[in-house]
Amino acid sequence: MLTHHRHNSPTDINIISIADLKSFLKVDTTEDDALILALLSTARAYVEDYTGVLCNLGTVEFYSESFEFFRFAAGPVKTITSVNYKTDANTYAVLATTGYAFSSKSIPQRLEFYSPPSPYNKTLERIKVITTAGYDETAVPEPLVQAMRLLVGHWYEQRTQVIVGTITAQIPLGIHALLNPYRIL
């Protein structure tokens, strides 16, 4: 299983401004600004978790237990800084760049290794790939941004988990229709 750790957090207002959200929500007051920003942060986290798309560019470390089937679980990965493998419980060695190839156009993106060494096997996170990954916050694809707007709008209007006394239905071709083409499976 591939896991990842992001070194920096998104600045949500660089993805969607508070003015843009308030216009979308038809809100004229500043009373709910903190709530709207909190909902935006939650919406961005939902979009990232559902799709695997990172909405900010930064250093991301990916970890695996082996060199086999190395598929990036998040992205897009822009560059590979280094590929490292454990030589003992605490020490990583760097794999030469001639020891692997990066497929940036496949979805999910992947690494293929040529005669990889055997990492130390009495520990976890045996393989560590350091990358630059994610979208620049001003270049997040518009369908993802629109899904965030819809989520914020829904949560802003529905502040409780249960609605009593009404019939509800999901909007066809809503949030998941916007997000599904970007999912990294």
Beta strands, then each sheet from edge to edge (+ up, - down):
strand 1: 3-6
strand 2: 58-64
strand 3: 70-71
strand 4: 77-86
strand 5: 92-95
strand 6: 100-103
strand 7: 110-113
strand 8: 127-133
sheet 1: 1+ 2- 8+ 4- 5+
sheet 2: 3+ 7- 6+
end
